[in-house]
């Protein structure tokens, strides 16, 4: 994180995916090693990339 700030690299792009068990949304980056959903289900790096993208809503 610090290296990106010092070198001027843009932050990692975040995408929103949907939990396969409870349909809650989670914001992740391609670097996210794993994430626990609000329902308590843990997804690893590979599993996160298999989750469907959340629908984009109008602002």
Biopython code that builds the backbone (N, CA, C, O; Angstrom):
import numpy as np
from Bio.PDB.StructureBuilder import StructureBuilder

atoms = [
    (1, "UNK", "N", (0.838, -1.193, 0.000)),
    (1, "UNK", "CA", (0.000, 0.000, 0.000)),
    (1, "UNK", "C", (0.877, 1.249, 0.000)),
    (1, "UNK", "O", (0.647, 2.177, -0.775)),
    (2, "UNK", "N", (1.879, 1.267, 0.869)),
    (2, "UNK", "CA", (2.763, 2.439, 0.937)),
    (2, "UNK", "C", (3.544, 2.606, -0.350)),
    (2, "UNK", "O", (3.735, 3.729, -0.816)),
    (3, "UNK", "N", (4.004, 1.496, -0.937)),
    (3, "UNK", "CA", (4.779, 1.555, -2.169)),
    (3, "UNK", "C", (3.961, 2.215, -3.279)),
    (3, "UNK", "O", (4.493, 3.013, -4.051)),
    (4, "UNK", "N", (2.680, 1.886, -3.360)),
    (4, "UNK", "CA", (1.829, 2.463, -4.390)),
    (4, "UNK", "C", (1.669, 3.970, -4.181)),
    (4, "UNK", "O", (1.638, 4.724, -5.153)),
    (5, "UNK", "N", (1.568, 4.414, -2.935)),
    (5, "UNK", "CA", (1.408, 5.836, -2.655)),
    (5, "UNK", "C", (2.675, 6.609, -3.006)),
    (5, "UNK", "O", (2.597, 7.718, -3.536)),
    (6, "UNK", "N", (3.828, 6.039, -2.719)),
    (6, "UNK", "CA", (5.093, 6.719, -2.975)),
    (6, "UNK", "C", (5.389, 6.763, -4.465)),
    (6, "UNK", "O", (5.872, 7.778, -4.968)),
    (7, "UNK", "N", (5.107, 5.677, -5.179)),
    (7, "UNK", "CA", (5.447, 5.615, -6.598)),
    (7, "UNK", "C", (4.395, 6.265, -7.493)),
    (7, "UNK", "O", (4.622, 6.427, -8.692)),
    (8, "UNK", "N", (3.255, 6.637, -6.930)),
    (8, "UNK", "CA", (2.227, 7.291, -7.717)),
    (8, "UNK", "C", (1.343, 6.330, -8.488)),
    (8, "UNK", "O", (0.573, 6.758, -9.347)),
    (9, "UNK", "N", (1.438, 5.031, -8.199)),
    (9, "UNK", "CA", (0.581, 4.065, -8.880)),
    (9, "UNK", "C", (-0.863, 4.263, -8.447)),
    (9, "UNK", "O", (-1.121, 4.596, -7.291)),
    (10, "UNK", "N", (-1.808, 4.062, -9.360)),
    (10, "UNK", "CA", (-3.212, 4.168, -8.953)),
    (10, "UNK", "C", (-3.565, 3.015, -8.013)),
    (10, "UNK", "O", (-2.960, 1.945, -8.087)),
    (11, "UNK", "N", (-4.540, 3.232, -7.132)),
    (11, "UNK", "CA", (-4.933, 2.151, -6.228)),
    (11, "UNK", "C", (-5.541, 0.986, -7.008)),
    (11, "UNK", "O", (-6.038, 1.157, -8.121)),
    (12, "UNK", "N", (-5.492, -0.198, -6.403)),
    (12, "UNK", "CA", (-6.078, -1.372, -7.053)),
    (12, "UNK", "C", (-7.570, -1.148, -7.277)),
    (12, "UNK", "O", (-8.263, -0.613, -6.411)),
    (13, "UNK", "N", (-8.048, -1.555, -8.424)),
    (13, "UNK", "CA", (-9.460, -1.375, -8.753)),
    (13, "UNK", "C", (-10.303, -2.343, -7.940)),
    (13, "UNK", "O", (-9.987, -3.529, -7.850)),
    (14, "UNK", "N", (-11.356, -1.843, -7.361)),
    (14, "UNK", "CA", (-12.262, -2.663, -6.568)),
    (14, "UNK", "C", (-13.450, -3.091, -7.421)),
    (14, "UNK", "O", (-13.958, -2.330, -8.244)),
    (15, "UNK", "N", (-13.869, -4.314, -7.204)),
    (15, "UNK", "CA", (-15.081, -4.824, -7.839)),
    (15, "UNK", "C", (-15.986, -5.350, -6.740)),
    (15, "UNK", "O", (-15.518, -5.724, -5.665)),
    (16, "UNK", "N", (-17.269, -5.376, -7.010)),
    (16, "UNK", "CA", (-18.236, -5.865, -6.036)),
    (16, "UNK", "C", (-18.762, -7.202, -6.502)),
    (16, "UNK", "O", (-19.277, -7.332, -7.613)),
    (17, "UNK", "N", (-18.626, -8.207, -5.629)),
    (17, "UNK", "CA", (-19.104, -9.554, -5.929)),
    (17, "UNK", "C", (-20.204, -9.923, -4.943)),
    (17, "UNK", "O", (-20.381, -9.266, -3.917)),
    (18, "UNK", "N", (-20.945, -10.990, -5.269)),
    (18, "UNK", "CA", (-22.082, -11.415, -4.461)),
    (18, "UNK", "C", (-21.766, -12.754, -3.805)),
    (18, "UNK", "O", (-21.308, -13.683, -4.469)),
    (19, "UNK", "N", (-22.012, -12.851, -2.490)),
    (19, "UNK", "CA", (-21.808, -14.102, -1.755)),
    (19, "UNK", "C", (-22.732, -15.173, -2.314)),
    (19, "UNK", "O", (-23.906, -14.914, -2.580)),
    (20, "UNK", "N", (-22.202, -16.367, -2.488)),
    (20, "UNK", "CA", (-22.995, -17.457, -3.058)),
    (20, "UNK", "C", (-24.002, -18.021, -2.066)),
    (20, "UNK", "O", (-24.936, -18.713, -2.472)),
    (21, "UNK", "N", (-23.838, -17.747, -0.783)),
    (21, "UNK", "CA", (-24.754, -18.289, 0.223)),
    (21, "UNK", "C", (-25.852, -17.324, 0.641)),
    (21, "UNK", "O", (-27.012, -17.717, 0.762)),
    (22, "UNK", "N", (-25.490, -16.053, 0.864)),
    (22, "UNK", "CA", (-26.486, -15.127, 1.419)),
    (22, "UNK", "C", (-26.814, -13.940, 0.512)),
    (22, "UNK", "O", (-27.635, -13.099, 0.879)),
    (23, "UNK", "N", (-26.194, -13.856, -0.656)),
    (23, "UNK", "CA", (-26.412, -12.767, -1.611)),
    (23, "UNK", "C", (-25.951, -11.393, -1.115)),
    (23, "UNK", "O", (-26.337, -10.371, -1.682)),
    (24, "UNK", "N", (-25.135, -11.361, -0.067)),
    (24, "UNK", "CA", (-24.553, -10.090, 0.385)),
    (24, "UNK", "C", (-23.448, -9.688, -0.591)),
    (24, "UNK", "O", (-22.857, -10.541, -1.252)),
    (25, "UNK", "N", (-23.177, -8.402, -0.679)),
    (25, "UNK", "CA", (-22.117, -7.931, -1.566)),
    (25, "UNK", "C", (-20.823, -7.726, -0.786)),
    (25, "UNK", "O", (-20.833, -7.380, 0.395)),
    (26, "UNK", "N", (-19.710, -7.949, -1.481)),
    (26, "UNK", "CA", (-18.375, -7.746, -0.908)),
    (26, "UNK", "C", (-17.538, -7.007, -1.933)),
    (26, "UNK", "O", (-17.564, -7.334, -3.119)),
    (27, "UNK", "N", (-16.792, -6.006, -1.472)),
    (27, "UNK", "CA", (-15.879, -5.263, -2.340)),
    (27, "UNK", "C", (-14.512, -5.901, -2.230)),
    (27, "UNK", "O", (-13.970, -6.027, -1.132)),
    (28, "UNK", "N", (-13.944, -6.308, -3.361)),
    (28, "UNK", "CA", (-12.631, -6.945, -3.375)),
    (28, "UNK", "C", (-11.775, -6.329, -4.470)),
    (28, "UNK", "O", (-12.276, -5.623, -5.345)),
    (29, "UNK", "N", (-10.474, -6.608, -4.409)),
    (29, "UNK", "CA", (-9.562, -6.277, -5.497)),
    (29, "UNK", "C", (-8.988, -7.593, -6.015)),
    (29, "UNK", "O", (-9.196, -8.640, -5.401)),
    (30, "UNK", "N", (-8.285, -7.554, -7.110)),
    (30, "UNK", "CA", (-7.676, -8.775, -7.631)),
    (30, "UNK", "C", (-6.568, -9.279, -6.715)),
    (30, "UNK", "O", (-6.141, -10.427, -6.836)),
    (31, "UNK", "N", (-6.101, -8.438, -5.803)),
    (31, "UNK", "CA", (-5.065, -8.828, -4.852)),
    (31, "UNK", "C", (-5.631, -9.390, -3.547)),
    (31, "UNK", "O", (-4.868, -9.877, -2.713)),
    (32, "UNK", "N", (-6.936, -9.335, -3.356)),
    (32, "UNK", "CA", (-7.540, -9.794, -2.105)),
    (32, "UNK", "C", (-7.278, -11.287, -1.921)),
    (32, "UNK", "O", (-7.708, -12.092, -2.747)),
    (33, "UNK", "N", (-6.572, -11.674, -0.841)),
    (33, "UNK", "CA", (-6.214, -13.081, -0.653)),
    (33, "UNK", "C", (-7.380, -13.952, -0.208)),
    (33, "UNK", "O", (-7.380, -15.156, -0.463)),
    (34, "UNK", "N", (-8.352, -13.378, 0.440)),
    (34, "UNK", "CA", (-9.510, -14.105, 0.933)),
    (34, "UNK", "C", (-10.413, -13.134, 1.662)),
    (34, "UNK", "O", (-9.991, -12.037, 2.030)),
    (35, "UNK", "N", (-11.659, -13.536, 1.871)),
    (35, "UNK", "CA", (-12.605, -12.617, 2.507)),
    (35, "UNK", "C", (-13.688, -13.407, 3.193)),
    (35, "UNK", "O", (-14.161, -14.418, 2.674)),
    (36, "UNK", "N", (-14.080, -12.943, 4.364)),
    (36, "UNK", "CA", (-15.188, -13.551, 5.088)),
    (36, "UNK", "C", (-16.415, -12.667, 4.895)),
    (36, "UNK", "O", (-16.368, -11.460, 5.134)),
    (37, "UNK", "N", (-17.495, -13.272, 4.467)),
    (37, "UNK", "CA", (-18.740, -12.554, 4.232)),
    (37, "UNK", "C", (-19.423, -12.247, 5.570)),
    (37, "UNK", "O", (-19.040, -12.793, 6.604)),
    (38, "UNK", "N", (-20.417, -11.386, 5.545)),
    (38, "UNK", "CA", (-21.181, -11.050, 6.745)),
    (38, "UNK", "C", (-21.875, -12.273, 7.335)),
    (38, "UNK", "O", (-22.128, -12.322, 8.538)),
    (39, "UNK", "N", (-22.185, -13.263, 6.495)),
    (39, "UNK", "CA", (-22.844, -14.478, 6.987)),
    (39, "UNK", "C", (-21.848, -15.446, 7.630)),
    (39, "UNK", "O", (-22.251, -16.463, 8.194)),
    (40, "UNK", "N", (-20.550, -15.135, 7.549)),
    (40, "UNK", "CA", (-19.531, -15.968, 8.162)),
    (40, "UNK", "C", (-18.843, -16.927, 7.212)),
    (40, "UNK", "O", (-17.904, -17.616, 7.611)),
    (41, "UNK", "N", (-19.288, -16.991, 5.959)),
    (41, "UNK", "CA", (-18.682, -17.884, 4.973)),
    (41, "UNK", "C", (-17.353, -17.307, 4.496)),
    (41, "UNK", "O", (-17.281, -16.142, 4.102)),
    (42, "UNK", "N", (-16.312, -18.118, 4.532)),
    (42, "UNK", "CA", (-14.970, -17.698, 4.118)),
    (42, "UNK", "C", (-14.701, -18.158, 2.692)),
    (42, "UNK", "O", (-14.873, -19.334, 2.373)),
    (43, "UNK", "N", (-14.281, -17.233, 1.837)),
    (43, "UNK", "CA", (-13.874, -17.557, 0.469)),
    (43, "UNK", "C", (-12.393, -17.251, 0.327)),
    (43, "UNK", "O", (-11.922, -16.216, 0.800)),
    (44, "UNK", "N", (-11.660, -18.140, -0.319)),
    (44, "UNK", "CA", (-10.247, -17.922, -0.587)),
    (44, "UNK", "C", (-10.055, -17.161, -1.887)),
    (44, "UNK", "O", (-11.017, -16.760, -2.542)),
    (45, "UNK", "N", (-8.778, -16.969, -2.251)),
    (45, "UNK", "CA", (-8.434, -16.196, -3.445)),
    (45, "UNK", "C", (-9.141, -16.724, -4.692)),
    (45, "UNK", "O", (-9.773, -15.952, -5.413)),
    (46, "UNK", "N", (-9.042, -18.022, -4.956)),
    (46, "UNK", "CA", (-9.635, -18.602, -6.164)),
    (46, "UNK", "C", (-11.163, -18.551, -6.117)),
    (46, "UNK", "O", (-11.807, -18.290, -7.133)),
    (47, "UNK", "N", (-11.743, -18.800, -4.940)),
    (47, "UNK", "CA", (-13.202, -18.794, -4.821)),
    (47, "UNK", "C", (-13.789, -17.404, -5.045)),
    (47, "UNK", "O", (-14.861, -17.271, -5.634)),
    (48, "UNK", "N", (-13.091, -16.368, -4.577)),
    (48, "UNK", "CA", (-13.576, -14.999, -4.773)),
    (48, "UNK", "C", (-13.706, -14.673, -6.254)),
    (48, "UNK", "O", (-14.632, -13.970, -6.660)),
    (49, "UNK", "N", (-12.791, -15.177, -7.053)),
    (49, "UNK", "CA", (-12.820, -14.880, -8.484)),
    (49, "UNK", "C", (-13.904, -15.633, -9.234)),
    (49, "UNK", "O", (-14.194, -15.316, -10.388)),
    (50, "UNK", "N", (-14.506, -16.625, -8.594)),
    (50, "UNK", "CA", (-15.604, -17.374, -9.204)),
    (50, "UNK", "C", (-16.970, -16.802, -8.849)),
    (50, "UNK", "O", (-17.974, -17.181, -9.453)),
    (51, "UNK", "N", (-17.020, -15.892, -7.874)),
    (51, "UNK", "CA", (-18.297, -15.316, -7.469)),
    (51, "UNK", "C", (-18.819, -14.371, -8.547)),
    (51, "UNK", "O", (-18.037, -13.722, -9.241)),
    (52, "UNK", "N", (-20.141, -14.297, -8.685)),
    (52, "UNK", "CA", (-20.701, -13.389, -9.701)),
    (52, "UNK", "C", (-20.525, -11.930, -9.306)),
    (52, "UNK", "O", (-20.532, -11.589, -8.123)),
    (53, "UNK", "N", (-20.370, -11.079, -10.302)),
    (53, "UNK", "CA", (-20.291, -9.647, -10.060)),
    (53, "UNK", "C", (-21.669, -9.136, -9.658)),
    (53, "UNK", "O", (-22.688, -9.618, -10.152)),
    (54, "UNK", "N", (-21.692, -8.159, -8.761)),
    (54, "UNK", "CA", (-22.949, -7.544, -8.345)),
    (54, "UNK", "C", (-23.462, -6.651, -9.473)),
    (54, "UNK", "O", (-22.682, -6.098, -10.247)),
    (55, "UNK", "N", (-24.762, -6.524, -9.550)),
    (55, "UNK", "CA", (-25.361, -5.622, -10.534)),
    (55, "UNK", "C", (-25.016, -4.185, -10.172)),
    (55, "UNK", "O", (-25.038, -3.809, -9.000)),
    (56, "UNK", "N", (-24.700, -3.396, -11.173)),
    (56, "UNK", "CA", (-24.426, -1.982, -10.925)),
    (56, "UNK", "C", (-25.757, -1.254, -10.808)),
    (56, "UNK", "O", (-26.681, -1.495, -11.584)),
    (57, "UNK", "N", (-25.841, -0.362, -9.828)),
    (57, "UNK", "CA", (-27.066, 0.411, -9.644)),
    (57, "UNK", "C", (-26.827, 1.848, -10.062)),
    (57, "UNK", "O", (-25.707, 2.352, -9.979)),
    (58, "UNK", "N", (-27.868, 2.495, -10.505)),
    (58, "UNK", "CA", (-27.746, 3.897, -10.912)),
    (58, "UNK", "C", (-27.544, 4.765, -9.684)),
    (58, "UNK", "O", (-28.161, 4.540, -8.643)),
    (59, "UNK", "N", (-26.679, 5.753, -9.811)),
    (59, "UNK", "CA", (-26.384, 6.641, -8.671)),
    (59, "UNK", "C", (-27.467, 7.671, -8.481)),
    (59, "UNK", "O", (-27.382, 8.496, -7.572)),
]
sb = StructureBuilder()
sb.init_structure("model")
sb.init_model(0)
sb.init_chain("A")
sb.init_seg("    ")
for serial, (resi, resn, name, xyz) in enumerate(atoms, 1):
    if name == "N":
        sb.init_residue(resn, " ", resi, " ")
    sb.init_atom(name, np.array(xyz, "f"), 0.0, 1.0, " ", f" {name:<3s}", serial, name[0])
structure = sb.get_structure()
